[in-house]
Amino acid sequence: MDFLLILGYTGAMIRKITQKEALLRIHNLSQEIERHRRLYHTLDQPTISDEAYDSLLSELATLEQAFPSLKRTNSPTERVGAEPLTSFQKVKHQNRQWSFDDVFDFAELRAWDERIKRFLNKEVRNWKPVRSTDGLEIRNSVPQYVCELKIDGLKAVLTYEKGILVRGATRGDGEIGEDVTANLRTIEHIPLTLTRPIDITVVGEVWLSKDELIRINNERRAKDEPLFANPRNAAAGSLRQLDSRVIAGRKLDAFVYDIDAIIGIPFPKTQEAELLLLQELGFHVNREYRVCQTTADVEAYYEEWNIKRESVPYALDGIVIKVNAKNLQDALGYRGKSPRFGVAYKFPAEQATTIIQDVQVQIGRTGALTPVAHLRPVRVAGSVVSRATLHNFDEIDRLGVRIGDTVIIQKAGDIIPEIVSVIESLRTGKETIIVAPEKCPICESRVERMVMGTNDMSAALYCTNPRCFAIEREQIIHSVSKKGLNIVGLGEKIVEVLLQEGLIKNIGDIFSLTAGDLSPLERFGDKSAEKLARAIQNAKQVPFDKLLFALGIRYVGEETANLIVDATMKQSLHFQIKNLSDIIKYFPEITEEAWLSVDGIGIKSAQSLVEWFGDTRNQELLETLREQEVEIVVPEKHDLSTQIFSGKVFVLTGELASFTRDELKAIIKEKGGTVSSTVSRKTDYVVAGENPGSKYVNAKKLGINILNEDELKKLLET
């Protein structure tokens, strides 16, 4: 009998071992390693350390190297990869691989729910509520649904014979895939041997973690290799590597979620039972699934994971919803290339591609020219958009954007769509270069850049005519908005009519309007004219901060206006404002240095305030407002004991149920806090309602306190 000198089992001594001993040791090691692999990867119940596991695997590899004839095809050491292939073989799937139709909002989900119920009512007799003895649903006139997370990875079809993995394939075109067995063997979460010796074909999703993508891209960057765009791109690129040893170092992962065929045991009666069986057989099943009774339950699951999607290591692009009862799935069947019994409910896309159909220039209240791209309508971040800002003509040059280009767009701060990049490879040669205008498109006055501070030119172009119709219109629309004078009923169209008829030139003129001035105009009758006239009179009592906002001073928004009010109340500027006369008297005398002394006011705001209040035309506007009996409402000084949020900075995100945004801002300010529009390390609290945006994600990254509405209410009660 042959003897061979090898490392001992503990790695601490040298000894001789016979082939018979090696065979038994290889068998026992393989079983023990598979047992621990299942405890660790499938059940999340490890009983030994990673180091101990690696030691067992190392010993097995040493024995197999010494006795190559004893190595099994399903050995755990196969996960380290095999010799490179020259090409992949084609594989015909035993069962056709389908893809689910997509829905993008609750209305589309309900429409799908109604369709399948109509189909069942028409095609399936006697499908009233019936339950099996084990409590699992068989037939139910209000079908249950199983919701699963939709991993953004790559589909894999795994075939086992007598419990041993014999083939793994890609989805391909649904009928023909590629044999990637050697690559799939390297993935720890794909069992090489099942807990039962059955024949089964299953479907799963191969994915790469976000952290692993960063690590791989760092390595590729150091080698000057192209970076992977996202985890799915990396997973797909990895799975199609001809050298499986490359994949073994990339730590791919996999979830299994469906059974295509099974021999030896009955097919589960529900989707839920199917997931439980897969887990029992040793497959890695994502346990975040949920059985839902109604579409409202489904929507709640969707909203929950739309918020939590960044908290998991894998990329998610939605949820998958399936009818739970398998007999109802069979009855519903398939249509075209998708099953009727399931649907994918996609999360709002953070980015999308579309085509620029035109670029038009808008004039803002400050006279800035903003190029706006008119797009082929596309859904992004939960809504269909057809416009995107290009910011300025420098940005157009930087991006190299042309009319007719295919572009990638995203929502900036979940609000304003913007263009991220151009897909130049899709150009046809018919695209049109965008040229910056030399004249204002509204009044044809000269346009130029402005000096913004010391020798600093603005990126934007500005109309040089302060009486440009577009500037006057935008200034007034800004002034009468809810955040400003809040004149209910005075919308954009009516402002335009009043300007065209010559009834107003600025906000001072608005307060001289009567019902008699308004009633003859288009869009007005006697009652609507009287209603707007009353709203104008009511607006003569305006909070101090809202008046400052309404004046339309560049770089003075809600936050800066509040800082100014607080500074005058505390006499930080050495005077206190009680009425409009005080503003007219004191504000033109405030220097840039004095404005900068107010905590929170920066250089651009300070310069703009000095310029605005020093302009004789603006002083005349303030005099007009005083003559029209406009009065500012100055907040009362509060007892410091009620200032529970004194010095605290809040950021609001998401949809609030108990407050409007303005109501909550007022409450926070009343209690001494400030509300910011951006999350930073200076933020103390982020108040998150339903469907929070990127501010919520940023707050989590920075470790900032996040409050839901109930937690906020408790804080308010303290």
Salt bridges, closest charged atoms under 4 A:
GLU21 OE1 - ARG15 NH2 3.65
GLU32 OE2 - ARG35 NH2 3.04
GLU32 OE2 - HIS36 NE2 2.73
GLU34 OE1 - ARG37 NE 3.26
GLU34 OE2 - ARG79 NH2 3.97
GLU59 OE2 - ARG25 NE 2.70
GLU78 OE2 - LYS71 NZ 2.96
GLU83 OE2 - ARG245 NH1 3.46
ASP101 OD2 - ARG335 NH2 3.29
ASP102 OD2 - LYS346 NZ 3.95
GLU108 OE2 - ARG379 NH2 3.70
ASP113 OD2 - LYS117 NZ 3.14
GLU148 OE2 - LYS322 NZ 3.28
ASP152 OD1 - ARG232 NE 3.70
GLU178 OE2 - LYS90 NZ 3.52
GLU178 OE1 - ARG240 NH2 2.75
GLU188 OE1 - HIS41 NE2 3.47
GLU188 OE1 - ARG79 NE 3.92
GLU212 OE2 - ARG215 NH2 2.44
GLU219 OE2 - ARG215 NH1 2.62
GLU225 OE1 - ARG220 NH1 3.69
ASP243 OD1 - ARG245 NE 3.14
ASP253 OD1 - HIS189 ND1 2.19
ASP253 OD1 - HIS284 ND1 3.66
GLU274 OE1 - LYS326 NZ 2.34
GLU280 OE2 - ARG196 NH2 2.33
GLU304 OE1 - ARG290 NH2 2.83
GLU304 OE2 - LYS308 NZ 3.01
GLU310 OE1 - LYS210 NZ 3.56
ASP317 OD2 - LYS150 NZ 3.25
ASP394 OD1 - ARG449 NH2 2.79
GLU395 OE2 - ARG398 NH2 2.78
ASP405 OD1 - ARG427 NE 2.76
GLU418 OE1 - HIS391 NE2 3.23
GLU448 OE1 - ARG446 NH2 3.09
GLU474 OE2 - ARG473 NE 3.41
GLU496 OE1 - ARG473 NH1 3.71
GLU558 OE1 - LYS483 NZ 3.43
GLU558 OE1 - LYS665 NZ 3.34
ASP615 OD2 - ARG617 NH2 3.24
GLU623 OE1 - ARG626 NH2 2.58
